[in-house]
Amino acid sequence: MGGRTGTGAVVFWLLMSGAAAAQATAAAPAASSEDVEPRIIGTAGTTMLGMAGSLDRVYSSERVLPIHYTAQVDVGRFITNRLVFRGGLVGSGSYGGDDAEDRPTGVGVAALHARGGLLYYLTPRSMWSPYGGAEYSVPLTQRASTDRGSVLGVLGLQGALSSRVDLFLEGGYGLGFTGRAEQTNRLVAQVGIRLKVR
């Protein structure tokens, strides 16, 4: 009789221990994506959406002044573990105001530019990576007939703030295509964020 009681107690204890362990497992919070996904810049197949910009407007009692904007939107994709193809829009311009029809055009004025090019990331599988490459940029607004865009050498640094959000600092310098009558060079600098969408 004592043996049966002892066996029953052991079975009861095992059942209760299993139930408690199952309940504890169910109650444990699921690991967040930050704990599972690595904080790296990217690998082959990663797609990033970059954004930066600002709005500025001055009000006058005498006239209507335009809204000035600076904007950047780009999409980059790792076509290999280090090479990124990127294209997008970046630049500045103005909208509205009394002198909307009389603003200057040509090289060096506020304008929205389309850009596209190829970048090489040195350490994309880490939290920070310097990168460099070349891009072609062409103005979409306030463009003169002689302006055929420019080619830029690009250097930047990108860091993973989380598994989905990166911060970047970037600069570029290049040569403009404005014909034989005028030689132009271009310098750009920008700071913004990039979101991994895949």
C-alpha positions in Angstrom: 0.0 0.0 0.0 2.8 2.3 0.9 4.5 1.6 -2.5 1.4 2.6 -4.4 1.0 5.8 -2.4 4.7 6.7 -3.0 4.3 6.0 -6.8 1.1 8.1 -6.9 2.8 10.9 -5.1 5.7 10.9 -7.6 3.3 10.8 -10.6 1.3 13.7 -9.1 4.5 15.7 -8.5 5.7 15.1 -12.0 2.3 16.2 -13.5 2.2 19.4 -11.3 5.8 20.2 -12.2 5.1 19.8 -15.9 2.0 22.0 -15.6 3.9 24.7 -13.8 6.7 24.7 -16.4 4.2 24.9 -19.2 2.4 27.8 -17.5 5.7 29.6 -16.9 6.7 29.2 -20.6 3.3 30.5 -21.8 3.6 33.5 -19.4 7.2 34.4 -20.5 7.2 37.4 -22.9 8.1 36.7 -26.5 11.5 37.9 -27.6 11.2 41.3 -29.4 12.4 41.7 -32.9 15.3 43.8 -31.6 16.6 40.7 -29.7 16.2 38.4 -32.7 17.2 40.6 -35.7 20.8 41.7 -35.8 21.7 45.4 -35.7 23.6 45.5 -39.0 23.6 47.8 -42.0 22.5 45.1 -44.5 23.3 42.1 -46.7 22.3 41.0 -50.2 18.6 41.6 -50.7 18.2 44.4 -48.1 16.1 47.3 -49.3 16.4 50.7 -47.6 14.2 53.8 -47.8 16.1 57.0 -47.0 14.5 60.3 -45.9 15.7 63.8 -44.9 14.2 67.3 -45.4 12.9 70.6 -44.0 10.4 73.4 -44.7 11.0 77.1 -44.2 8.7 80.0 -44.7 9.0 83.7 -43.9 5.9 85.9 -43.6 5.8 89.5 -44.7 3.2 92.3 -44.2 4.1 93.6 -47.7 4.2 90.6 -49.9 3.6 86.9 -50.2 6.9 85.0 -49.9 7.4 81.4 -51.1 7.8 78.3 -49.1 11.3 77.0 -49.3 11.9 73.2 -49.0 14.8 70.9 -48.8 14.0 67.2 -49.5 15.6 63.9 -49.9 13.9 60.6 -50.6 15.9 57.6 -51.9 15.6 53.9 -52.3 18.7 51.7 -52.0 19.1 48.0 -52.5 22.0 45.7 -51.7 22.5 43.8 -55.0 25.4 42.0 -53.3 26.7 41.9 -49.7 28.6 45.2 -50.3 27.2 46.9 -53.4 24.1 49.1 -53.2 22.2 50.6 -56.2 20.5 53.8 -55.1 18.2 56.2 -56.8 16.0 59.1 -55.5 15.3 62.8 -55.3 17.3 65.4 -53.3 17.6 69.1 -53.4 15.9 72.3 -52.6 13.3 74.6 -54.2 10.5 77.0 -53.5 6.7 77.1 -54.1 4.3 79.9 -54.4 4.8 83.6 -53.6 4.5 86.8 -55.6 7.6 86.3 -57.7 7.0 82.6 -58.6 7.5 83.3 -62.3 10.6 85.4 -62.0 12.9 83.1 -60.0 16.4 82.3 -61.5 17.2 79.2 -63.4 20.4 77.5 -64.2 23.4 76.1 -62.3 23.6 76.8 -58.6 20.0 77.8 -57.9 17.6 76.1 -55.6 16.3 73.0 -57.4 15.1 69.5 -57.0 17.5 66.9 -58.4 17.1 63.2 -59.4 20.1 61.1 -58.4 21.2 57.5 -59.1 24.3 55.5 -58.7 26.3 52.7 -57.2 27.7 52.6 -53.7 30.2 50.2 -52.0 29.9 49.6 -48.2 33.1 48.5 -46.4 31.6 46.8 -43.4 27.9 46.3 -44.0 27.5 43.4 -41.6 28.4 45.6 -38.6 26.6 48.4 -36.8 28.6 51.1 -38.6 29.9 51.2 -42.1 31.7 53.8 -44.2 30.7 53.7 -47.9 31.7 55.4 -51.1 30.7 55.4 -54.7 29.6 57.5 -57.7 26.2 59.0 -58.6 24.8 61.0 -61.5 22.6 64.0 -60.5 20.4 66.1 -62.8 18.1 69.0 -61.9 14.3 68.5 -62.4 13.3 72.1 -61.6 14.8 75.5 -62.5 17.0 73.8 -65.1 18.9 75.8 -67.8 19.1 74.3 -71.3 22.9 74.0 -71.0 22.8 72.0 -67.7 23.1 68.3 -68.3 23.6 67.3 -64.7 26.7 66.3 -62.8 28.7 63.3 -61.7 29.5 63.1 -58.0 32.0 61.1 -56.0 30.2 60.2 -52.7 31.5 59.3 -49.2 29.4 58.5 -46.2 29.0 56.8 -42.9 25.9 54.8 -41.9 25.1 53.4 -38.5 22.4 51.1 -37.2 20.3 52.7 -34.5 18.2 49.6 -34.3 17.5 46.6 -36.5 15.3 48.7 -38.7 16.5 52.3 -38.5 19.8 53.7 -39.6 21.4 57.1 -39.4 23.6 58.4 -42.2 26.0 61.3 -42.9 27.0 61.9 -46.5 29.0 64.2 -48.6 29.7 64.4 -52.3 31.8 66.4 -54.8 31.7 66.3 -58.5 31.9 67.8 -62.0 29.0 69.5 -63.8 28.2 69.1 -67.4 27.5 72.7 -68.6 29.3 72.9 -71.9 32.6 74.4 -72.9 31.7 77.9 -72.0 31.6 77.3 -68.2 33.2 74.8 -65.9 31.2 74.0 -62.7 31.8 71.8 -59.7 29.3 70.7 -57.1 29.5 70.0 -53.4 26.6 68.4 -51.4 26.2 67.3 -47.8 23.3 65.7 -46.0 22.2 63.9 -42.8 19.1 61.7 -42.5 17.7 58.3 -41.7 17.2 55.1 -43.6 14.5 52.5 -42.9 15.0 48.9 -43.8 11.8 47.8 -45.6 13.0 44.3 -46.3 
